Structure formats: structure tokens, C-alpha cells
Amino acid sequence: MENVQQFIDRIKADSYMQHYLSAECDFDLEDDKQLEDDLYYLLDGGKCEFKLTPFGCDGSGGVYVLTDDGRAGYIDSEGSAGFAAMSAR
């Protein structure tokens, strides 16, 4: 089974898929630096028990992340967070 980064790379290489996910799902793949900056801003003043790797965002300022234990999560621009998938591996 492909790992998550391979799926992300496949989406980045397919402009049609990127457009579809953006238009229909409000999911965008930004460059890594932008995602790191967005995550830093969202976590400002907060604590997190996980190492987070951002991999996508939405139009309202939320960031999708992978945790060091294999889960996928979402942090929205209003300060809420949760897990979207229990195993992203």
C-alpha cells in the first residue's frame, strides 16, 4: 500500500485532481513553507503532544496534518482540532 506522501505527490502532479479537490472539497495542497507558516500561526500559544506535518489546507485557514503516530488531523482557524482518520498509513 502506498504511503500518504505518495498519494500527496500524485495529487500534486495532477492539475485536474488539484482543481477538483479545491472546487468540490475545499482542499488545497500549498507549498510546504506556506503550510508550515499556517500551522505555526494556528498553534501559537498552544500545546501539542504530537509532531505535526502539514499536508493540506482549506479556504478558511484550517490545516490538515499527519501526526507522528500515523493519524490524520485537522486544525481549524477558530482553534478547534480533531482527528479525521485514525490511521493514515
N, C-alpha and C positions, 0 to 999 in steps of 0.2 A: 504494500500500500504506500502511496506517495505521502511524503510528509507535508505539512501545511505550507512551508516555504515553497515547495514545488508547485502547489496549487496557486499561490500568490503570484509566482513568476509566470505561470501560464496565463493568468488573467492579465497581468501587466503587458504581456506580449500580444494580446488580442484586443484591439481597439473597439471592436463591436461588443465584446463582453464587458469591457470597462464602461462603455456608454449605456448598455442595458442595465447593469448593476447600479449605475448612478441614477438613471432616469426612473427605474422601477422600484429600486430598493433603497435609494438614498445612501448608497455605499460607495465610497471613493478610495482609491489607492493613491495616496500622495507620496512624495519622495520621503525617504527615511528621516532626513533632517527636519522637515516640517512636522512629521508625526511625533518625533522626539520633543520638539518645542511645544506642540499641543499637549502632549502628555505631561510635560513638566509644569505647564500652566495649570492643568486640571488638578495635579497633585500638590500644588503649592500650599504648604501649611498642613498637609495631610500625612497620615502614616499608612504604609502598606507593607504587609508581611511577605509579599511576593516580588520576585524580579519580573518586571513587566516589559514586554517587547511589543510596541505598537505596530499594527499591520494595516489598519484602515481607519476611515473616519466617516462621519456623516455631515450633512449640510448645516446642522445646528451646533456644531462644535464638539460633538462626542467622539471618543476614540475607542476603537476595538483593539484589544490587546491579547497576547498569549502570555500565560503565566509559566513560571519555571517548573510547575508540576503538570503541565500539559493541558490545562483548561483554557478556554477562550472566554474573555470577559468584555464588558462594555462599561465605560465611564462616561456619563453624560455631562453636559456643560452646566448643569444645575447642582452637581455634587453627588448624584446617585450613582451607584455602581452595582454590578452583579455579574454572575456567570451566565454566558449564553450557551456554552457547551461544556460538559464535564470532562471530555477528552478530545483534544484536537489532534491527537497523534494517530 
